[in-house]
């Protein structure tokens, strides 16, 4: 997977703070099919660790995490 990976779904959690990004990410992943990729944007300072923890618990996979200014971009594969 590269930065050119086209996500199947995009979730914008900019301006939302814990627990909202976690809650919305979990709901979105539950709706998605196995093998699909979710692109998530978040600016909550706690989001990086919170999302990593969620993905470990739900047995999905983080393909990449990039940060530009204060915006985190996650690519998450539904396993």
Backbone as CSV, one residue per row, in Angstrom:
resi,resn,N_x,N_y,N_z,CA_x,CA_y,CA_z,C_x,C_y,C_z
1,UNK,0.849,-1.186,0.000,0.000,0.000,0.000,0.889,1.242,0.000
2,UNK,0.515,2.173,-0.800,1.292,3.401,-0.897,0.400,4.579,-0.568
3,UNK,0.985,5.743,-0.615,0.209,6.952,-0.381,-0.845,7.131,-1.473
4,UNK,-0.683,6.416,-2.586,-1.639,6.524,-3.686,-2.843,5.604,-3.497
5,UNK,-2.861,4.843,-2.409,-3.979,3.946,-2.150,-5.275,4.741,-2.126
6,UNK,-6.240,4.296,-2.916,-7.532,4.986,-2.953,-8.433,4.399,-1.884
7,UNK,-8.843,5.227,-0.927,-9.716,4.703,0.120,-11.117,4.423,-0.410
8,UNK,-11.784,3.462,0.216,-13.173,3.156,-0.118,-14.122,4.128,0.578
9,UNK,-13.719,4.604,1.756,-14.531,5.533,2.549,-13.615,6.579,3.158
10,UNK,-14.145,7.777,3.383,-13.401,8.833,4.060,-14.236,9.331,5.230
11,UNK,-13.568,9.531,6.365,-14.223,10.010,7.569,-13.469,11.246,8.058
12,UNK,-14.162,12.363,8.157,-13.554,13.623,8.587,-13.932,13.893,10.043
13,UNK,-12.945,13.781,10.916,-13.173,14.039,12.344,-12.438,15.303,12.800
14,UNK,-12.134,16.190,11.851,-11.476,17.453,12.191,-12.407,18.256,13.106
15,UNK,-11.841,18.754,14.202,-12.619,19.570,15.130,-13.361,18.765,16.181
16,UNK,-13.265,17.438,16.106,-13.932,16.583,17.085,-12.900,16.072,18.095
17,UNK,-13.323,15.954,19.324,-12.409,15.515,20.371,-12.917,14.248,21.025
18,UNK,-11.988,13.528,21.641,-12.263,12.255,22.285,-13.523,12.364,23.155
19,UNK,-14.416,11.409,23.028,-14.281,10.114,22.331,-14.889,10.104,20.928
20,UNK,-15.303,11.243,20.397,-16.025,11.277,19.111,-15.262,10.619,17.958
21,UNK,-13.958,10.930,17.712,-13.267,10.270,16.584,-13.237,8.744,16.716
22,UNK,-13.061,8.248,17.935,-13.025,6.798,18.167,-14.400,6.192,17.879
23,UNK,-15.420,6.815,18.423,-16.797,6.345,18.250,-17.168,6.299,16.767
24,UNK,-16.887,7.384,16.057,-17.249,7.458,14.628,-16.432,6.486,13.779
25,UNK,-15.144,6.333,14.126,-14.293,5.391,13.387,-14.816,3.967,13.568
26,UNK,-15.172,3.622,14.793,-15.694,2.274,15.074,-16.986,2.020,14.292
27,UNK,-17.892,2.994,14.307,-19.150,2.842,13.570,-18.900,2.670,12.071
28,UNK,-18.006,3.504,11.528,-17.718,3.443,10.090,-17.091,2.097,9.728
29,UNK,-16.130,1.618,10.520,-15.505,0.322,10.243,-16.529,-0.803,10.316
30,UNK,-17.467,-0.709,11.254,-18.503,-1.738,11.378,-19.374,-1.818,10.120
31,UNK,-19.545,-0.688,9.429,-20.359,-0.636,8.206,-19.617,-1.162,6.981
32,UNK,-18.287,-1.161,7.049,-17.477,-1.477,5.873,-17.285,-2.978,5.692
33,UNK,-16.919,-3.357,4.470,-16.663,-4.762,4.153,-15.188,-5.089,4.348
34,UNK,-14.931,-6.358,4.596,-13.560,-6.814,4.756,-12.737,-6.453,3.527
35,UNK,-11.523,-5.933,3.760,-10.628,-5.566,2.666,-10.739,-4.119,2.240
36,UNK,-11.792,-3.432,2.657,-11.942,-2.025,2.296,-11.011,-1.156,3.137
37,UNK,-10.705,0.031,2.602,-9.790,0.957,3.265,-10.531,2.228,3.665
38,UNK,-10.356,2.615,4.924,-10.931,3.843,5.469,-9.845,4.895,5.585
39,UNK,-10.133,6.072,5.058,-9.255,7.232,5.229,-9.883,8.078,6.334
40,UNK,-9.108,8.377,7.360,-9.599,9.128,8.512,-8.744,10.361,8.718
41,UNK,-9.389,11.506,8.867,-8.692,12.744,9.199,-9.095,13.157,10.600
42,UNK,-8.113,13.535,11.431,-8.397,13.973,12.797,-7.347,14.991,13.242
43,UNK,-7.757,15.884,14.120,-6.802,16.858,14.659,-6.768,16.858,16.192
44,UNK,-7.462,15.921,16.808,-7.415,15.775,18.259,-6.010,15.277,18.630
45,UNK,-5.327,15.963,19.558,-3.970,15.523,19.941,-3.928,14.076,20.437
46,UNK,-5.014,13.588,20.993,-5.047,12.216,21.506,-5.391,11.190,20.421
47,UNK,-5.755,11.648,19.251,-6.269,10.749,18.214,-5.281,9.670,17.801
48,UNK,-4.002,10.004,17.664,-3.051,9.007,17.171,-3.016,7.780,18.084
49,UNK,-2.835,7.982,19.370,-2.790,6.843,20.292,-4.153,6.175,20.424
50,UNK,-5.214,6.974,20.457,-6.562,6.418,20.588,-6.923,5.530,19.392
51,UNK,-6.617,6.007,18.192,-6.946,5.227,16.982,-6.088,3.963,16.923
52,UNK,-4.799,4.076,17.246,-3.931,2.887,17.264,-4.496,1.835,18.212
53,UNK,-4.941,2.275,19.378,-5.501,1.365,20.369,-6.787,0.708,19.850
54,UNK,-7.661,1.502,19.255,-8.903,0.973,18.683,-8.610,-0.082,17.622
55,UNK,-7.675,0.204,16.738,-7.368,-0.701,15.632,-6.785,-2.011,16.167
56,UNK,-5.936,-1.934,17.197,-5.424,-3.163,17.822,-6.568,-3.983,18.412
57,UNK,-7.471,-3.325,19.121,-8.589,-4.026,19.773,-9.533,-4.667,18.763
58,UNK,-9.736,-4.001,17.629,-10.692,-4.502,16.638,-10.032,-5.399,15.594
59,UNK,-8.719,-5.606,15.725,-7.963,-6.508,14.831,-7.973,-6.043,13.372
60,UNK,-8.046,-4.727,13.168,-7.911,-4.188,11.817,-6.456,-3.784,11.626
61,UNK,-6.135,-3.073,10.554,-4.732,-2.774,10.259,-4.568,-1.327,9.822
62,UNK,-3.613,-0.637,10.443,-3.255,0.712,10.006,-2.232,0.569,8.883
63,UNK,-2.575,1.081,7.719,-1.662,1.021,6.575,-0.668,2.170,6.632
64,UNK,-1.138,3.344,7.076,-0.237,4.489,7.195,-0.840,5.552,8.102
65,UNK,0.069,6.331,8.678,-0.317,7.522,9.441,0.601,8.635,8.960
66,UNK,0.004,9.711,8.481,0.802,10.866,8.077,0.279,12.087,8.819
67,UNK,1.172,13.049,9.016,0.785,14.252,9.740,1.251,15.463,8.954
68,UNK,0.313,16.372,8.713,0.647,17.631,8.044,0.069,18.747,8.896
69,UNK,0.955,19.601,9.387,0.592,20.612,10.383,-0.012,19.856,11.571
70,UNK,-1.246,20.130,11.951,-1.816,19.411,13.098,-2.877,18.393,12.661
71,UNK,-2.892,18.052,11.375,-3.892,17.117,10.845,-3.262,15.737,10.654
72,UNK,-3.862,14.746,11.277,-3.436,13.363,11.093,-4.301,12.719,10.013
73,UNK,-3.656,11.918,9.168,-4.385,11.159,8.138,-4.029,9.690,8.339
74,UNK,-5.034,8.901,8.602,-4.863,7.467,8.787,-5.455,6.742,7.591
75,UNK,-4.784,5.684,7.150,-5.380,4.732,6.215,-5.511,3.423,6.980
76,UNK,-6.741,2.951,7.122,-7.042,1.779,7.938,-7.716,0.726,7.070
77,UNK,-7.189,-0.473,7.104,-7.783,-1.569,6.324,-8.653,-2.423,7.227
78,UNK,-9.881,-2.639,6.792,-10.811,-3.510,7.523,-10.394,-4.955,7.267
79,UNK,-10.084,-5.658,8.327,-9.632,-7.059,8.210,-10.788,-7.998,8.496
